[in-house]
Amino acid sequence: MKLSEPVPRQEAFDIYWRFTHERQRIFERRLDGHPGPWTDDPILSTYKFCNVFRAADRVSQYLIRDVCYTDVSADDDDLAFQITAFRTFSNIATWEGLIERLGRAPTLEDLADGSFERALTAIRTETGRLYTGAFILCATDAYGRQQKHLNHVELFKDMFLHNDAGARITNATSLREVYDIIHSFPLMGDFMSYQTAIDLNYSALTDFSENDFTQPGPGALRGIKKVFADTRGWKPADIIQWMVDNQEREMDRLGLRFDGLFGRPIHAIDAQNLFCETDKYCREALPELASARSRIKAKHTANDAPIDYFFPPKWNLQVNRVLVDAA
């Protein structure tokens, strides 16, 4: 039996679309070189929000440009390991520290002979930090080692040296299958497995539509509860796809022009992230919609390191601009 359409909580539902439109306008204004302020929205001016498109955020840009496509001759298994390792730490400084110590991006040979572990431990000793705070990672000693990064070293060995995860990923027939392969290993929870699957799909290793599969994270689930008064029994993943399917209709309804990312529309990974960002925005705009989080932690601060935008070549986007002062 076909379910009735979900019922929006109108004010929060409209915030989802207005936030999407205005956050993308900020990105475009900055990219075009307009001096700030780029918005008169007091919440967007004050607090830090991710880009509408995940692939445009700073860490994803580094991953795409400097991990996925920096060495087109890289072995497929090495590349799958590199992408998975980079996303696990999600820390550019950690990755560049590894390259400095190893003389290149880490390979499975470095993982097998201990060089990768020694380099990681040296970075941790010197800097005190390997991981970003962007993702909540499973921190159990699933592989019997007492430090988180050493358990992740064992995870990578389990995946890529002992269970041929690289070849299994490149031979996968769907984004869901890539997710399932990653998710089958200890320490790889639901959301982290999905994020890693999306990262692998940026590369030339796989080429699936980002609308084929989605795995909502905790922030997205909070956002869905705020945006919809009644989901009518729809699963969160189906709600996300419903937003993707109706983006043009809703922007037109609100009289908003939205050209996407150089013509690329919102995909499921972006709609999922936008629920998380809408949850954050509503903490200020609609505080009566209580959730487990009551305030926005991060304030907006300018980052003056430029981004030379580069997206997966298979997307065929025409991008030739550098964004200075990028969030």
C-alpha positions in Angstrom: 0.0 0.0 0.0 1.3 3.4 -1.0 1.9 5.7 2.0 0.5 9.2 2.1 3.0 12.0 1.7 4.7 13.1 4.9 3.3 16.2 6.6 5.7 19.1 7.0 5.9 21.4 10.0 5.5 24.3 7.7 7.8 26.9 9.3 10.6 24.5 9.8 10.0 22.9 6.4 10.4 26.3 4.8 13.5 27.0 6.8 15.1 23.9 5.3 14.6 25.4 1.8 15.4 29.0 2.6 18.5 27.9 4.5 19.6 25.9 1.5 19.1 28.8 -0.8 20.8 31.4 1.3 23.7 29.2 2.3 24.4 28.4 -1.4 24.1 32.2 -2.2 26.8 32.9 0.4 29.1 30.3 -1.2 28.4 31.8 -4.7 28.9 35.4 -3.6 32.3 34.6 -1.9 33.3 32.6 -5.0 32.5 35.5 -7.2 34.8 37.8 -5.1 32.1 39.9 -3.4 33.3 41.5 -0.2 31.5 40.5 3.0 29.1 40.5 4.6 27.6 37.9 2.2 24.3 37.6 4.0 22.0 39.7 6.2 20.7 36.5 7.9 21.9 37.0 11.6 22.1 33.2 12.3 24.1 32.4 9.2 26.4 35.4 9.9 27.1 34.3 13.5 27.4 30.5 13.4 29.3 28.0 11.4 27.3 25.9 8.9 28.5 23.4 6.3 28.1 24.1 2.6 24.9 22.9 0.9 27.0 20.5 -1.1 29.2 18.1 0.9 31.8 18.0 -1.9 32.4 21.7 -1.6 33.5 21.7 2.0 37.1 22.2 2.7 38.0 18.7 3.9 36.0 17.0 1.1 37.8 19.3 -1.4 41.2 18.2 -0.1 40.1 14.5 -0.2 38.9 14.8 -3.8 41.8 16.9 -5.1 44.7 15.6 -3.1 43.8 12.0 -2.3 41.4 10.7 -4.9 43.0 12.3 -8.0 46.5 13.5 -7.0 48.1 10.3 -8.4 46.2 8.8 -11.3 48.7 5.9 -11.4 48.0 4.8 -7.9 47.1 1.1 -7.4 43.3 0.7 -6.8 43.9 -1.2 -3.5 46.3 1.5 -2.3 43.8 4.2 -3.2 40.9 2.5 -1.4 43.1 2.3 1.7 44.1 5.9 1.4 40.6 7.2 1.0 39.4 5.1 3.9 42.3 6.2 6.1 41.9 9.9 5.3 38.2 9.9 6.1 38.8 8.0 9.4 41.0 10.9 10.6 39.4 13.7 8.5 42.4 15.8 9.4 44.4 17.4 6.7 47.4 18.0 9.0 47.5 14.3 9.9 47.5 13.3 6.2 50.2 15.8 5.3 52.2 14.6 8.3 52.0 11.1 7.0 53.2 12.2 3.5 56.1 14.2 5.1 57.3 11.2 7.1 56.7 8.5 4.4 57.7 10.6 1.4 54.4 10.0 -0.3 50.8 9.0 0.4 50.7 5.8 2.5 50.5 2.5 0.7 49.5 -1.0 1.7 53.3 -1.8 1.9 53.6 0.9 4.6 50.7 -0.7 6.4 52.2 -4.2 6.2 55.7 -3.3 7.3 54.7 -1.0 10.2 55.8 2.3 8.6 52.3 3.6 8.6 51.8 2.9 12.3 55.1 4.4 13.3 54.4 7.6 11.3 50.9 7.9 12.9 52.3 7.4 16.4 55.1 10.0 15.8 52.4 12.5 14.6 50.3 11.8 17.7 53.4 12.2 20.0 54.4 15.5 18.4 51.0 17.1 17.9 48.7 15.4 20.4 46.0 15.1 17.8 45.3 12.8 14.9 41.5 13.1 14.5 39.1 15.9 13.7 36.0 16.4 15.8 33.7 16.3 12.8 32.6 12.7 13.3 31.9 10.5 16.3 34.0 7.4 15.9 33.7 4.0 17.5 36.4 4.1 20.2 36.3 0.5 21.4 39.4 -1.7 21.5 37.9 -4.0 19.0 41.4 -5.2 17.9 42.8 -5.4 21.4 45.0 -2.4 21.3 44.9 0.3 23.9 45.0 3.4 21.8 42.4 4.4 19.2 44.7 5.0 16.4 46.4 1.6 16.9 43.0 -0.1 16.7 42.4 1.8 13.4 45.7 0.6 12.1 44.5 -3.0 12.9 41.2 -2.2 11.2 43.0 -1.1 8.0 45.1 -4.3 8.1 41.9 -6.4 8.5 40.2 -4.6 5.7 42.9 -4.3 3.1 45.6 -6.9 3.9 43.5 -9.8 5.2 40.0 -9.4 3.6 40.7 -7.8 0.2 38.3 -4.9 0.8 39.9 -2.9 -2.0 39.1 -5.3 -4.7 35.6 -6.0 -3.2 34.9 -2.3 -3.3 36.0 -1.8 -6.9 34.0 -4.8 -8.0 30.8 -3.7 -6.1 27.7 -3.3 -8.2 26.0 -0.6 -6.1 26.6 2.2 -3.5 24.8 0.1 -1.0 27.2 -2.8 -1.6 30.1 -0.5 -1.0 28.5 0.6 2.3 27.9 -3.0 3.3 31.5 -4.0 2.7 32.8 -1.2 4.8 30.1 -1.7 7.5 30.9 -5.4 7.9 34.1 -4.5 9.8 34.5 -3.5 13.5 34.7 0.2 14.3 32.9 1.1 11.1 29.4 2.3 12.3 26.4 3.1 10.2 27.2 6.8 9.6 31.0 6.5 9.2 30.5 3.6 6.7 28.2 5.8 4.6 30.5 8.8 4.7 33.4 6.5 3.6 31.3 5.0 0.8 30.5 8.5 -0.5 34.2 9.4 -0.4 35.2 6.2 -2.3 32.5 7.1 -4.9 34.1 10.5 -5.5 37.1 8.6 -6.9 37.5 6.6 -10.1 37.1 3.3 -8.1 33.3 3.3 -8.3 30.7 5.4 -10.1 27.2 5.1 -8.6 24.5 7.8 -8.2 24.5 9.4 -4.8 20.8 9.0 -4.9 21.0 5.2 -4.9 21.4 4.9 -1.2 21.6 7.0 1.9 22.2 6.4 5.6 20.9 9.3 7.9 23.2 10.3 10.7 22.0 11.5 14.2 21.8 15.1 13.2 19.7 14.4 10.1 17.3 12.3 12.2 16.9 15.3 14.6 16.3 17.6 11.6 13.7 15.3 10.1 11.8 15.4 13.4 11.8 19.2 13.3 11.0 19.6 9.7 8.1 17.1 9.6 5.1 17.0 11.9 4.2 13.6 10.7 6.3 11.3 8.5 3.3 9.1 7.8 5.5 6.0 8.4 8.1 6.9 5.9 11.6 5.7 6.7 14.2 8.5 7.2 16.1 7.5 4.0 12.8 7.8 2.0 12.2 11.2 3.5 15.6 12.3 2.3 14.9 11.0 -1.2 11.5 12.8 -1.1 13.4 16.1 -0.5 15.7 15.4 -3.4 12.8 14.6 -5.7 10.8 17.7 -4.7 13.6 20.3 -4.5 12.6 22.2 -7.7 9.0 22.3 -6.7 9.7 23.7 -3.3 12.1 26.3 -4.5 9.6 27.4 -7.0 6.9 27.5 -4.4 9.0 29.9 -2.3 10.1 32.0 -5.3 13.7 31.1 -4.8 16.1 30.6 -7.7 18.5 27.7 -7.0 21.0 26.6 -9.6 22.7 24.0 -7.5 26.4 23.4 -7.6 27.4 24.7 -11.1 24.2 23.1 -12.3 24.4 19.9 -10.2 21.2 19.5 -8.1 21.0 18.4 -4.5 21.6 14.7 -4.1 20.8 12.4 -1.1 24.1 13.0 0.7 23.5 16.7 0.5 19.8 16.5 1.5 20.9 14.4 4.5 23.5 16.9 5.6 21.0 19.7 5.1 18.7 18.1 7.7 21.6 18.2 10.1 22.3 21.9 9.3 18.5 22.7 9.6 18.5 21.1 13.0 21.3 23.5 14.0 19.7 26.5 12.5 16.3 25.8 14.2 18.0 25.8 17.6 18.2 29.6 17.1 15.3 30.2 14.8 12.7 27.9 16.4 14.1 27.1 19.9 10.7 25.7 20.9 11.4 22.7 18.8 13.4 21.0 21.5 15.9 18.2 20.7 18.9 16.6 22.3 21.0 19.7 21.3 19.9 23.1 22.5 22.6 25.4 21.0 25.0 25.8 18.1 28.5 25.3 19.4 30.7 26.6 16.6 30.8 30.3 15.7 31.7 31.4 12.2 35.4 32.3 11.8 37.0 33.2 8.5 39.6 30.8 7.1 42.0 32.7 4.7 43.4 29.5 3.1 42.2 29.5 -0.5 40.5 26.5 -2.1 41.2 25.7 -5.7 37.9 24.0 -6.4 38.1 20.6 -8.0 35.2 18.1 -8.3 35.1 14.6 -9.6 35.8 14.8 -13.3 33.0 12.4 -14.0 30.5 15.0 -12.8 31.5 17.2 -15.7 31.2 20.5 -13.8 32.7 23.6 -15.2 34.7 25.1 -12.3 37.7 27.5 -12.7 37.5 29.7 -9.7 39.5 29.9 -6.4 37.6 30.8 -3.2 39.6 32.9 -0.8 38.5 33.2 2.8 36.8 29.9 2.7 34.7 28.4 5.5 
